[in-house]
Amino acid sequence: GEETESKEEEEKTEEDKEESQEEAASSKTSSSKTSLKEIEVSTGEEGEKVVMQVACKLYQFCPLTKNWIDRGAGNLKLNEKETEEAVTSRIVFRSKAVMKVMLNSKIFASMIINR
């Protein structure tokens, strides 16, 4: 009699342990999920017209070593913004992976570009 009672108690305690572990695991997964709200991301390019877009690599010239340094791959855009006074243009380069702005420069008439 005593052996069967102790076996039944051991089985019950093992079942209770398993149930409590399952409950703990399910409460962890449900409490670890966070609901995120969608937010509107502003790129600063709103209101601009994309004249040209090309996938390319960006390089930076190092005058000390006289070498070109690879800054990464991404998209280069030529954007125009029309206002009542004038049309302004700029080039914007964003990295492919995280869309980080790597180059942002206005284009103006007196710029000198050498090859």
Biopython code that builds the backbone (N, CA, C, O; Angstrom):
import numpy as np
from Bio.PDB.StructureBuilder import StructureBuilder

atoms = [
    (1, "GLY", "N", (0.760, -1.179, 0.000)),
    (1, "GLY", "CA", (0.000, 0.000, 0.000)),
    (1, "GLY", "C", (0.813, 1.261, 0.000)),
    (1, "GLY", "O", (0.523, 2.190, -0.754)),
    (2, "GLU", "N", (1.861, 1.313, 0.861)),
    (2, "GLU", "CA", (2.606, 2.565, 0.970)),
    (2, "GLU", "C", (3.407, 2.844, -0.295)),
    (2, "GLU", "O", (3.565, 4.000, -0.688)),
    (3, "GLU", "N", (3.925, 1.765, -0.950)),
    (3, "GLU", "CA", (4.724, 1.937, -2.153)),
    (3, "GLU", "C", (3.892, 2.523, -3.289)),
    (3, "GLU", "O", (4.359, 3.415, -3.997)),
    (4, "THR", "N", (2.672, 2.038, -3.470)),
    (4, "THR", "CA", (1.825, 2.552, -4.558)),
    (4, "THR", "C", (1.418, 3.989, -4.275)),
    (4, "THR", "O", (1.329, 4.798, -5.198)),
    (5, "GLU", "N", (1.166, 4.321, -2.995)),
    (5, "GLU", "CA", (0.813, 5.703, -2.646)),
    (5, "GLU", "C", (1.986, 6.643, -2.921)),
    (5, "GLU", "O", (1.782, 7.736, -3.450)),
    (6, "SER", "N", (3.207, 6.241, -2.574)),
    (6, "SER", "CA", (4.371, 7.104, -2.793)),
    (6, "SER", "C", (4.660, 7.243, -4.289)),
    (6, "SER", "O", (5.081, 8.311, -4.734)),
    (7, "LYS", "N", (4.438, 6.166, -5.082)),
    (7, "LYS", "CA", (4.632, 6.249, -6.530)),
    (7, "LYS", "C", (3.617, 7.200, -7.143)),
    (7, "LYS", "O", (3.956, 7.995, -8.019)),
    (8, "GLU", "N", (2.368, 7.121, -6.685)),
    (8, "GLU", "CA", (1.316, 8.008, -7.200)),
    (8, "GLU", "C", (1.637, 9.462, -6.863)),
    (8, "GLU", "O", (1.422, 10.350, -7.688)),
    (9, "GLU", "N", (2.155, 9.713, -5.648)),
    (9, "GLU", "CA", (2.524, 11.069, -5.245)),
    (9, "GLU", "C", (3.684, 11.591, -6.093)),
    (9, "GLU", "O", (3.682, 12.753, -6.500)),
    (10, "GLU", "N", (4.692, 10.723, -6.364)),
    (10, "GLU", "CA", (5.826, 11.122, -7.200)),
    (10, "GLU", "C", (5.350, 11.473, -8.607)),
    (10, "GLU", "O", (5.794, 12.464, -9.187)),
    (11, "GLU", "N", (4.431, 10.645, -9.162)),
    (11, "GLU", "CA", (3.913, 10.906, -10.506)),
    (11, "GLU", "C", (3.154, 12.237, -10.535)),
    (11, "GLU", "O", (3.276, 13.010, -11.485)),
    (12, "LYS", "N", (2.365, 12.495, -9.474)),
    (12, "LYS", "CA", (1.617, 13.746, -9.411)),
    (12, "LYS", "C", (2.556, 14.946, -9.325)),
    (12, "LYS", "O", (2.334, 15.958, -9.989)),
    (13, "THR", "N", (3.598, 14.837, -8.515)),
    (13, "THR", "CA", (4.521, 15.969, -8.392)),
    (13, "THR", "C", (5.281, 16.195, -9.690)),
    (13, "THR", "O", (5.548, 17.343, -10.044)),
    (14, "GLU", "N", (5.643, 15.120, -10.420)),
    (14, "GLU", "CA", (6.316, 15.280, -11.699)),
    (14, "GLU", "C", (5.376, 15.942, -12.708)),
    (14, "GLU", "O", (5.800, 16.820, -13.460)),
    (15, "GLU", "N", (4.111, 15.531, -12.732)),
    (15, "GLU", "CA", (3.129, 16.137, -13.629)),
    (15, "GLU", "C", (2.925, 17.611, -13.281)),
    (15, "GLU", "O", (2.830, 18.457, -14.170)),
    (16, "ASP", "N", (2.858, 17.915, -11.973)),
    (16, "ASP", "CA", (2.707, 19.301, -11.539)),
    (16, "ASP", "C", (3.910, 20.140, -11.984)),
    (16, "ASP", "O", (3.749, 21.278, -12.423)),
    (17, "LYS", "N", (5.123, 19.568, -11.866)),
    (17, "LYS", "CA", (6.318, 20.286, -12.285)),
    (17, "LYS", "C", (6.278, 20.575, -13.782)),
    (17, "LYS", "O", (6.583, 21.686, -14.217)),
    (18, "GLU", "N", (5.896, 19.559, -14.573)),
    (18, "GLU", "CA", (5.834, 19.742, -16.022)),
    (18, "GLU", "C", (4.806, 20.807, -16.390)),
    (18, "GLU", "O", (5.064, 21.657, -17.243)),
    (19, "GLU", "N", (3.630, 20.760, -15.738)),
    (19, "GLU", "CA", (2.589, 21.752, -16.014)),
    (19, "GLU", "C", (3.046, 23.155, -15.646)),
    (19, "GLU", "O", (2.787, 24.107, -16.382)),
    (20, "SER", "N", (3.727, 23.289, -14.509)),
    (20, "SER", "CA", (4.184, 24.612, -14.091)),
    (20, "SER", "C", (5.289, 25.129, -15.027)),
    (20, "SER", "O", (5.372, 26.330, -15.288)),
    (21, "GLN", "N", (6.136, 24.218, -15.531)),
    (21, "GLN", "CA", (7.162, 24.623, -16.492)),
    (21, "GLN", "C", (6.525, 25.077, -17.802)),
    (21, "GLN", "O", (6.947, 26.072, -18.391)),
    (22, "GLU", "N", (5.497, 24.337, -18.260)),
    (22, "GLU", "CA", (4.803, 24.720, -19.491)),
    (22, "GLU", "C", (4.113, 26.068, -19.329)),
    (22, "GLU", "O", (4.152, 26.896, -20.239)),
    (23, "GLU", "N", (3.482, 26.296, -18.182)),
    (23, "GLU", "CA", (2.820, 27.572, -17.920)),
    (23, "GLU", "C", (3.834, 28.708, -17.899)),
    (23, "GLU", "O", (3.586, 29.784, -18.444)),
    (24, "ALA", "N", (4.980, 28.461, -17.266)),
    (24, "ALA", "CA", (6.022, 29.491, -17.200)),
    (24, "ALA", "C", (6.559, 29.806, -18.596)),
    (24, "ALA", "O", (6.792, 30.967, -18.931)),
    (25, "ALA", "N", (6.753, 28.768, -19.402)),
    (25, "ALA", "CA", (7.255, 28.984, -20.762)),
    (25, "ALA", "C", (6.241, 29.763, -21.599)),
    (25, "ALA", "O", (6.616, 30.666, -22.348)),
    (26, "SER", "N", (4.974, 29.421, -21.477)),
    (26, "SER", "CA", (3.965, 30.134, -22.270)),
    (26, "SER", "C", (3.798, 31.573, -21.788)),
    (26, "SER", "O", (3.550, 32.466, -22.599)),
    (27, "SER", "N", (3.929, 31.811, -20.496)),
    (27, "SER", "CA", (3.805, 33.185, -20.011)),
    (27, "SER", "C", (5.010, 34.019, -20.431)),
    (27, "SER", "O", (4.875, 35.221, -20.659)),
    (28, "LYS", "N", (6.197, 33.396, -20.537)),
    (28, "LYS", "CA", (7.383, 34.122, -20.985)),
    (28, "LYS", "C", (7.223, 34.558, -22.435)),
    (28, "LYS", "O", (7.523, 35.699, -22.788)),
    (29, "THR", "N", (6.741, 33.628, -23.280)),
    (29, "THR", "CA", (6.620, 33.982, -24.691)),
    (29, "THR", "C", (5.535, 35.029, -24.908)),
    (29, "THR", "O", (5.702, 35.917, -25.744)),
    (30, "SER", "N", (4.451, 34.947, -24.190)),
    (30, "SER", "CA", (3.388, 35.927, -24.401)),
    (30, "SER", "C", (3.760, 37.287, -23.813)),
    (30, "SER", "O", (3.367, 38.319, -24.356)),
    (31, "SER", "N", (4.510, 37.303, -22.713)),
    (31, "SER", "CA", (4.874, 38.577, -22.113)),
    (31, "SER", "C", (6.072, 39.218, -22.823)),
    (31, "SER", "O", (6.259, 40.432, -22.736)),
    (32, "SER", "N", (6.900, 38.403, -23.537)),
    (32, "SER", "CA", (8.069, 38.959, -24.207)),
    (32, "SER", "C", (7.709, 39.613, -25.541)),
    (32, "SER", "O", (8.508, 40.378, -26.082)),
    (33, "LYS", "N", (6.529, 39.329, -26.079)),
    (33, "LYS", "CA", (6.108, 39.953, -27.331)),
    (33, "LYS", "C", (5.622, 41.364, -27.045)),
    (33, "LYS", "O", (4.766, 41.582, -26.187)),
    (34, "THR", "N", (6.178, 42.306, -27.772)),
    (34, "THR", "CA", (5.804, 43.697, -27.612)),
    (34, "THR", "C", (5.116, 44.151, -28.883)),
    (34, "THR", "O", (5.624, 43.935, -29.983)),
    (35, "SER", "N", (3.983, 44.768, -28.737)),
    (35, "SER", "CA", (3.314, 45.274, -29.924)),
    (35, "SER", "C", (3.901, 46.633, -30.267)),
    (35, "SER", "O", (3.967, 47.530, -29.426)),
    (36, "LEU", "N", (4.325, 46.767, -31.518)),
    (36, "LEU", "CA", (4.952, 47.997, -31.981)),
    (36, "LEU", "C", (3.978, 48.743, -32.866)),
    (36, "LEU", "O", (3.266, 48.146, -33.673)),
    (37, "LYS", "N", (3.953, 50.042, -32.708)),
    (37, "LYS", "CA", (3.092, 50.868, -33.535)),
    (37, "LYS", "C", (3.870, 51.316, -34.767)),
    (37, "LYS", "O", (5.064, 51.604, -34.690)),
    (38, "GLU", "N", (3.187, 51.370, -35.891)),
    (38, "GLU", "CA", (3.822, 51.819, -37.114)),
    (38, "GLU", "C", (3.979, 53.331, -37.063)),
    (38, "GLU", "O", (3.042, 54.059, -36.737)),
    (39, "ILE", "N", (5.181, 53.788, -37.391)),
    (39, "ILE", "CA", (5.430, 55.229, -37.396)),
    (39, "ILE", "C", (5.790, 55.661, -38.813)),
    (39, "ILE", "O", (6.296, 54.870, -39.608)),
    (40, "GLU", "N", (5.524, 56.908, -39.111)),
    (40, "GLU", "CA", (5.853, 57.447, -40.415)),
    (40, "GLU", "C", (7.293, 57.956, -40.382)),
    (40, "GLU", "O", (7.664, 58.744, -39.512)),
    (41, "VAL", "N", (8.096, 57.498, -41.335)),
    (41, "VAL", "CA", (9.504, 57.869, -41.389)),
    (41, "VAL", "C", (9.681, 58.975, -42.417)),
    (41, "VAL", "O", (9.227, 58.858, -43.555)),
    (42, "SER", "N", (10.341, 60.044, -42.008)),
    (42, "SER", "CA", (10.612, 61.164, -42.902)),
    (42, "SER", "C", (12.050, 61.069, -43.393)),
    (42, "SER", "O", (12.977, 61.020, -42.585)),
    (43, "THR", "N", (12.243, 61.041, -44.704)),
    (43, "THR", "CA", (13.586, 60.930, -45.268)),
    (43, "THR", "C", (14.187, 62.289, -45.587)),
    (43, "THR", "O", (15.394, 62.393, -45.803)),
    (44, "GLY", "N", (13.367, 63.331, -45.620)),
    (44, "GLY", "CA", (13.851, 64.640, -46.016)),
    (44, "GLY", "C", (13.773, 64.845, -47.512)),
    (44, "GLY", "O", (14.083, 65.926, -48.014)),
    (45, "GLU", "N", (13.358, 63.807, -48.230)),
    (45, "GLU", "CA", (13.242, 63.891, -49.676)),
    (45, "GLU", "C", (11.792, 64.097, -50.123)),
    (45, "GLU", "O", (11.489, 64.041, -51.315)),
    (46, "GLU", "N", (10.911, 64.332, -49.168)),
    (46, "GLU", "CA", (9.514, 64.576, -49.500)),
    (46, "GLU", "C", (9.410, 65.895, -50.261)),
    (46, "GLU", "O", (10.090, 66.862, -49.918)),
    (47, "GLY", "N", (8.588, 65.942, -51.260)),
    (47, "GLY", "CA", (8.419, 67.153, -52.042)),
    (47, "GLY", "C", (9.488, 67.341, -53.109)),
    (47, "GLY", "O", (9.505, 68.361, -53.798)),
    (48, "GLU", "N", (10.380, 66.365, -53.251)),
    (48, "GLU", "CA", (11.423, 66.435, -54.274)),
    (48, "GLU", "C", (11.123, 65.423, -55.376)),
    (48, "GLU", "O", (10.564, 64.355, -55.125)),
    (49, "LYS", "N", (11.503, 65.779, -56.591)),
    (49, "LYS", "CA", (11.319, 64.893, -57.735)),
    (49, "LYS", "C", (12.640, 64.179, -58.004)),
    (49, "LYS", "O", (13.690, 64.818, -58.080)),
    (50, "VAL", "N", (12.591, 62.854, -58.149)),
    (50, "VAL", "CA", (13.794, 62.075, -58.457)),
    (50, "VAL", "C", (14.019, 62.164, -59.966)),
    (50, "VAL", "O", (13.238, 61.634, -60.757)),
    (51, "VAL", "N", (15.095, 62.839, -60.346)),
    (51, "VAL", "CA", (15.427, 62.994, -61.767)),
    (51, "VAL", "C", (16.140, 61.738, -62.261)),
    (51, "VAL", "O", (15.878, 61.264, -63.366)),
    (52, "MET", "N", (17.034, 61.204, -61.446)),
    (52, "MET", "CA", (17.799, 60.028, -61.812)),
    (52, "MET", "C", (18.125, 59.237, -60.546)),
    (52, "MET", "O", (18.364, 59.812, -59.484)),
    (53, "GLN", "N", (18.131, 57.913, -60.678)),
    (53, "GLN", "CA", (18.532, 57.049, -59.563)),
    (53, "GLN", "C", (19.356, 55.913, -60.137)),
    (53, "GLN", "O", (18.979, 55.307, -61.140)),
    (54, "VAL", "N", (20.493, 55.624, -59.491)),
    (54, "VAL", "CA", (21.366, 54.560, -59.973)),
    (54, "VAL", "C", (21.992, 53.833, -58.778)),
    (54, "VAL", "O", (22.360, 54.454, -57.781)),
    (55, "ALA", "N", (22.105, 52.516, -58.900)),
    (55, "ALA", "CA", (22.800, 51.726, -57.885)),
    (55, "ALA", "C", (24.294, 51.794, -58.183)),
    (55, "ALA", "O", (24.716, 51.566, -59.317)),
    (56, "CYS", "N", (25.091, 52.106, -57.168)),
    (56, "CYS", "CA", (26.524, 52.278, -57.394)),
    (56, "CYS", "C", (27.300, 52.101, -56.089)),
    (56, "CYS", "O", (26.726, 51.808, -55.040)),
    (57, "LYS", "N", (28.617, 52.287, -56.182)),
    (57, "LYS", "CA", (29.479, 52.275, -55.006)),
    (57, "LYS", "C", (30.008, 53.682, -54.798)),
    (57, "LYS", "O", (30.271, 54.402, -55.761)),
    (58, "LEU", "N", (30.162, 54.071, -53.548)),
    (58, "LEU", "CA", (30.684, 55.385, -53.204)),
    (58, "LEU", "C", (32.140, 55.239, -52.766)),
    (58, "LEU", "O", (32.473, 54.375, -51.954)),
    (59, "TYR", "N", (32.993, 56.088, -53.311)),
    (59, "TYR", "CA", (34.403, 56.105, -52.942)),
    (59, "TYR", "C", (34.769, 57.488, -52.426)),
    (59, "TYR", "O", (34.180, 58.490, -52.833)),
    (60, "GLN", "N", (35.742, 57.533, -51.530)),
    (60, "GLN", "CA", (36.249, 58.792, -50.980)),
    (60, "GLN", "C", (37.752, 58.836, -51.233)),
    (60, "GLN", "O", (38.465, 57.870, -50.963)),
    (61, "PHE", "N", (38.223, 59.965, -51.752)),
    (61, "PHE", "CA", (39.650, 60.105, -52.037)),
    (61, "PHE", "C", (40.389, 60.551, -50.778)),
    (61, "PHE", "O", (39.998, 61.518, -50.123)),
    (62, "CYS", "N", (41.452, 59.838, -50.454)),
    (62, "CYS", "CA", (42.295, 60.184, -49.308)),
    (62, "CYS", "C", (43.538, 60.888, -49.846)),
    (62, "CYS", "O", (44.367, 60.249, -50.494)),
    (63, "PRO", "N", (43.688, 62.207, -49.588)),
    (63, "PRO", "CA", (44.839, 62.941, -50.137)),
    (63, "PRO", "C", (46.180, 62.527, -49.526)),
    (63, "PRO", "O", (47.221, 62.709, -50.158)),
    (64, "LEU", "N", (46.176, 61.985, -48.332)),
    (64, "LEU", "CA", (47.435, 61.569, -47.698)),
    (64, "LEU", "C", (48.042, 60.347, -48.391)),
    (64, "LEU", "O", (49.233, 60.319, -48.705)),
    (65, "THR", "N", (47.206, 59.350, -48.620)),
    (65, "THR", "CA", (47.696, 58.111, -49.235)),
    (65, "THR", "C", (47.525, 58.116, -50.749)),
    (65, "THR", "O", (48.037, 57.233, -51.438)),
    (66, "LYS", "N", (46.804, 59.111, -51.267)),
    (66, "LYS", "CA", (46.510, 59.217, -52.702)),
    (66, "LYS", "C", (45.775, 57.973, -53.218)),
    (66, "LYS", "O", (46.015, 57.516, -54.335)),
    (67, "ASN", "N", (44.872, 57.433, -52.378)),
    (67, "ASN", "CA", (44.080, 56.258, -52.727)),
    (67, "ASN", "C", (42.596, 56.555, -52.561)),
    (67, "ASN", "O", (42.195, 57.475, -51.848)),
    (68, "TRP", "N", (41.801, 55.746, -53.242)),
    (68, "TRP", "CA", (40.346, 55.828, -53.104)),
    (68, "TRP", "C", (39.900, 54.811, -52.075)),
    (68, "TRP", "O", (40.315, 53.654, -52.129)),
    (69, "ILE", "N", (39.054, 55.226, -51.134)),
    (69, "ILE", "CA", (38.555, 54.361, -50.071)),
    (69, "ILE", "C", (37.098, 54.022, -50.372)),
    (69, "ILE", "O", (36.279, 54.913, -50.599)),
    (70, "ASP", "N", (36.784, 52.734, -50.373)),
    (70, "ASP", "CA", (35.423, 52.270, -50.634)),
    (70, "ASP", "C", (34.543, 52.590, -49.426)),
    (70, "ASP", "O", (34.847, 52.158, -48.314)),
    (71, "ARG", "N", (33.462, 53.337, -49.626)),
    (71, "ARG", "CA", (32.550, 53.718, -48.539)),
    (71, "ARG", "C", (31.280, 52.879, -48.529)),
    (71, "ARG", "O", (30.473, 53.004, -47.608)),
    (72, "GLY", "N", (31.085, 52.023, -49.538)),
    (72, "GLY", "CA", (29.938, 51.127, -49.536)),
    (72, "GLY", "C", (29.083, 51.236, -50.783)),
    (72, "GLY", "O", (29.255, 52.138, -51.603)),
    (73, "ALA", "N", (28.156, 50.294, -50.905)),
    (73, "ALA", "CA", (27.235, 50.245, -52.045)),
    (73, "ALA", "C", (25.883, 50.820, -51.633)),
    (73, "ALA", "O", (25.492, 50.766, -50.467)),
    (74, "GLY", "N", (25.187, 51.368, -52.616)),
    (74, "GLY", "CA", (23.873, 51.925, -52.317)),
    (74, "GLY", "C", (23.249, 52.579, -53.525)),
    (74, "GLY", "O", (23.594, 52.254, -54.661)),
    (75, "ASN", "N", (22.327, 53.505, -53.290)),
    (75, "ASN", "CA", (21.623, 54.209, -54.352)),
    (75, "ASN", "C", (22.006, 55.684, -54.348)),
    (75, "ASN", "O", (21.993, 56.344, -53.309)),
    (76, "LEU", "N", (22.348, 56.184, -55.534)),
    (76, "LEU", "CA", (22.649, 57.591, -55.731)),
    (76, "LEU", "C", (21.457, 58.208, -56.461)),
    (76, "LEU", "O", (21.031, 57.714, -57.505)),
    (77, "LYS", "N", (20.926, 59.291, -55.896)),
    (77, "LYS", "CA", (19.776, 59.963, -56.497)),
    (77, "LYS", "C", (20.125, 61.402, -56.819)),
    (77, "LYS", "O", (20.844, 62.071, -56.076)),
    (78, "LEU", "N", (19.602, 61.861, -57.942)),
    (78, "LEU", "CA", (19.642, 63.268, -58.298)),
    (78, "LEU", "C", (18.221, 63.782, -58.105)),
    (78, "LEU", "O", (17.310, 63.393, -58.836)),
    (79, "ASN", "N", (18.036, 64.652, -57.125)),
    (79, "ASN", "CA", (16.707, 65.171, -56.780)),
    (79, "ASN", "C", (16.591, 66.639, -57.140)),
    (79, "ASN", "O", (17.564, 67.390, -57.066)),
    (80, "GLU", "N", (15.384, 67.040, -57.532)),
    (80, "GLU", "CA", (15.087, 68.446, -57.805)),
    (80, "GLU", "C", (13.902, 68.876, -56.961)),
    (80, "GLU", "O", (12.960, 68.116, -56.739)),
    (81, "LYS", "N", (13.975, 70.119, -56.497)),
    (81, "LYS", "CA", (12.866, 70.691, -55.734)),
    (81, "LYS", "C", (12.521, 72.034, -56.364)),
    (81, "LYS", "O", (13.358, 72.930, -56.477)),
    (82, "GLU", "N", (11.277, 72.141, -56.765)),
    (82, "GLU", "CA", (10.833, 73.386, -57.396)),
    (82, "GLU", "C", (10.153, 74.265, -56.358)),
    (82, "GLU", "O", (9.271, 73.821, -55.623)),
    (83, "THR", "N", (10.586, 75.533, -56.315)),
    (83, "THR", "CA", (9.931, 76.528, -55.483)),
    (83, "THR", "C", (9.518, 77.677, -56.398)),
    (83, "THR", "O", (9.792, 77.661, -57.598)),
    (84, "GLU", "N", (8.868, 78.654, -55.823)),
    (84, "GLU", "CA", (8.447, 79.800, -56.632)),
    (84, "GLU", "C", (9.646, 80.583, -57.165)),
    (84, "GLU", "O", (9.593, 81.131, -58.266)),
    (85, "GLU", "N", (10.728, 80.634, -56.384)),
    (85, "GLU", "CA", (11.910, 81.393, -56.793)),
    (85, "GLU", "C", (12.767, 80.658, -57.820)),
    (85, "GLU", "O", (13.169, 81.239, -58.828)),
    (86, "ALA", "N", (13.046, 79.372, -57.562)),
    (86, "ALA", "CA", (13.987, 78.653, -58.427)),
    (86, "ALA", "C", (13.836, 77.142, -58.255)),
    (86, "ALA", "O", (13.063, 76.652, -57.433)),
    (87, "VAL", "N", (14.609, 76.435, -59.067)),
    (87, "VAL", "CA", (14.700, 74.979, -58.952)),
    (87, "VAL", "C", (16.053, 74.659, -58.334)),
    (87, "VAL", "O", (17.088, 75.095, -58.839)),
    (88, "THR", "N", (16.047, 73.904, -57.250)),
    (88, "THR", "CA", (17.304, 73.505, -56.605)),
    (88, "THR", "C", (17.508, 72.010, -56.803)),
    (88, "THR", "O", (16.551, 71.235, -56.810)),
    (89, "SER", "N", (18.764, 71.615, -56.965)),
    (89, "SER", "CA", (19.104, 70.206, -57.181)),
    (89, "SER", "C", (20.099, 69.751, -56.121)),
    (89, "SER", "O", (20.867, 70.548, -55.581)),
    (90, "ARG", "N", (20.071, 68.465, -55.838)),
    (90, "ARG", "CA", (21.053, 67.892, -54.910)),
    (90, "ARG", "C", (21.248, 66.424, -55.236)),
    (90, "ARG", "O", (20.393, 65.792, -55.855)),
    (91, "ILE", "N", (22.387, 65.888, -54.810)),
    (91, "ILE", "CA", (22.627, 64.455, -54.938)),
    (91, "ILE", "C", (22.630, 63.853, -53.542)),
    (91, "ILE", "O", (23.178, 64.423, -52.598)),
    (92, "VAL", "N", (22.009, 62.693, -53.436)),
    (92, "VAL", "CA", (21.895, 61.986, -52.166)),
    (92, "VAL", "C", (22.310, 60.537, -52.390)),
    (92, "VAL", "O", (21.814, 59.878, -53.303)),
    (93, "PHE", "N", (23.224, 60.043, -51.552)),
    (93, "PHE", "CA", (23.636, 58.641, -51.608)),
    (93, "PHE", "C", (23.274, 57.998, -50.282)),
    (93, "PHE", "O", (23.679, 58.472, -49.220)),
    (94, "ARG", "N", (22.510, 56.917, -50.347)),
    (94, "ARG", "CA", (22.138, 56.149, -49.149)),
    (94, "ARG", "C", (22.701, 54.742, -49.266)),
    (94, "ARG", "O", (22.633, 54.123, -50.328)),
    (95, "SER", "N", (23.263, 54.236, -48.158)),
    (95, "SER", "CA", (23.808, 52.881, -48.162)),
    (95, "SER", "C", (22.687, 51.873, -48.353)),
    (95, "SER", "O", (21.550, 52.103, -47.942)),
    (96, "LYS", "N", (23.020, 50.766, -48.975)),
    (96, "LYS", "CA", (22.018, 49.757, -49.311)),
    (96, "LYS", "C", (21.483, 49.058, -48.063)),
    (96, "LYS", "O", (20.285, 48.789, -47.974)),
    (97, "ALA", "N", (22.346, 48.765, -47.109)),
    (97, "ALA", "CA", (21.963, 47.942, -45.962)),
    (97, "ALA", "C", (20.995, 48.650, -45.006)),
    (97, "ALA", "O", (19.916, 48.124, -44.732)),
    (98, "VAL", "N", (21.353, 49.809, -44.505)),
    (98, "VAL", "CA", (20.548, 50.464, -43.466)),
    (98, "VAL", "C", (19.982, 51.813, -43.904)),
    (98, "VAL", "O", (19.401, 52.540, -43.099)),
    (99, "MET", "N", (20.157, 52.145, -45.190)),
    (99, "MET", "CA", (19.639, 53.392, -45.755)),
    (99, "MET", "C", (20.220, 54.632, -45.078)),
    (99, "MET", "O", (19.565, 55.672, -45.021)),
    (100, "LYS", "N", (21.439, 54.525, -44.569)),
    (100, "LYS", "CA", (22.122, 55.653, -43.937)),
    (100, "LYS", "C", (22.587, 56.625, -45.020)),
    (100, "LYS", "O", (23.102, 56.206, -46.056)),
    (101, "VAL", "N", (22.405, 57.918, -44.779)),
    (101, "VAL", "CA", (22.848, 58.931, -45.731)),
    (101, "VAL", "C", (24.370, 59.035, -45.655)),
    (101, "VAL", "O", (24.937, 59.331, -44.604)),
    (102, "MET", "N", (25.025, 58.782, -46.807)),
    (102, "MET", "CA", (26.482, 58.831, -46.874)),
    (102, "MET", "C", (26.964, 60.071, -47.627)),
    (102, "MET", "O", (28.092, 60.523, -47.429)),
    (103, "LEU", "N", (26.100, 60.623, -48.497)),
    (103, "LEU", "CA", (26.446, 61.813, -49.253)),
    (103, "LEU", "C", (25.175, 62.619, -49.467)),
    (103, "LEU", "O", (24.148, 62.074, -49.871)),
    (104, "ASN", "N", (25.245, 63.918, -49.197)),
    (104, "ASN", "CA", (24.116, 64.822, -49.391)),
    (104, "ASN", "C", (24.710, 66.174, -49.757)),
    (104, "ASN", "O", (25.249, 66.875, -48.900)),
    (105, "SER", "N", (24.611, 66.538, -51.030)),
    (105, "SER", "CA", (25.253, 67.768, -51.484)),
    (105, "SER", "C", (24.355, 68.507, -52.463)),
    (105, "SER", "O", (23.775, 67.908, -53.369)),
    (106, "LYS", "N", (24.246, 69.820, -52.270)),
    (106, "LYS", "CA", (23.527, 70.647, -53.229)),
    (106, "LYS", "C", (24.373, 70.782, -54.483)),
    (106, "LYS", "O", (25.602, 70.740, -54.432)),
    (107, "ILE", "N", (23.696, 70.944, -55.599)),
    (107, "ILE", "CA", (24.378, 71.184, -56.866)),
    (107, "ILE", "C", (24.069, 72.612, -57.272)),
    (107, "ILE", "O", (22.908, 73.020, -57.317)),
    (108, "PHE", "N", (25.126, 73.372, -57.571)),
    (108, "PHE", "CA", (24.922, 74.763, -57.950)),
    (108, "PHE", "C", (25.762, 75.074, -59.182)),
    (108, "PHE", "O", (26.681, 74.328, -59.522)),
    (109, "ALA", "N", (25.445, 76.167, -59.840)),
    (109, "ALA", "CA", (26.019, 76.499, -61.147)),
    (109, "ALA", "C", (27.530, 76.681, -61.118)),
    (109, "ALA", "O", (28.198, 76.355, -62.100)),
    (110, "SER", "N", (28.084, 77.183, -60.039)),
    (110, "SER", "CA", (29.518, 77.471, -60.017)),
    (110, "SER", "C", (30.370, 76.288, -59.537)),
    (110, "SER", "O", (31.561, 76.453, -59.273)),
    (111, "MET", "N", (29.767, 75.099, -59.423)),
    (111, "MET", "CA", (30.540, 73.917, -59.013)),
    (111, "MET", "C", (31.523, 73.519, -60.112)),
    (111, "MET", "O", (31.217, 73.600, -61.302)),
    (112, "ILE", "N", (32.693, 73.094, -59.691)),
    (112, "ILE", "CA", (33.698, 72.611, -60.641)),
    (112, "ILE", "C", (33.844, 71.115, -60.413)),
    (112, "ILE", "O", (34.139, 70.666, -59.305)),
    (113, "ILE", "N", (33.634, 70.348, -61.484)),
    (113, "ILE", "CA", (33.736, 68.885, -61.387)),
    (113, "ILE", "C", (34.841, 68.445, -62.330)),
    (113, "ILE", "O", (34.781, 68.706, -63.532)),
    (114, "ASN", "N", (35.849, 67.777, -61.785)),
    (114, "ASN", "CA", (36.967, 67.278, -62.581)),
    (114, "ASN", "C", (36.879, 65.761, -62.674)),
    (114, "ASN", "O", (36.419, 65.090, -61.750)),
    (115, "ARG", "N", (37.324, 65.242, -63.792)),
    (115, "ARG", "CA", (37.387, 63.788, -63.951)),
    (115, "ARG", "C", (38.785, 63.310, -63.659)),
    (115, "ARG", "O", (39.057, 62.112, -63.735)),
]
sb = StructureBuilder()
sb.init_structure("model")
sb.init_model(0)
sb.init_chain("A")
sb.init_seg("    ")
for serial, (resi, resn, name, xyz) in enumerate(atoms, 1):
    if name == "N":
        sb.init_residue(resn, " ", resi, " ")
    sb.init_atom(name, np.array(xyz, "f"), 0.0, 1.0, " ", f" {name:<3s}", serial, name[0])
structure = sb.get_structure()
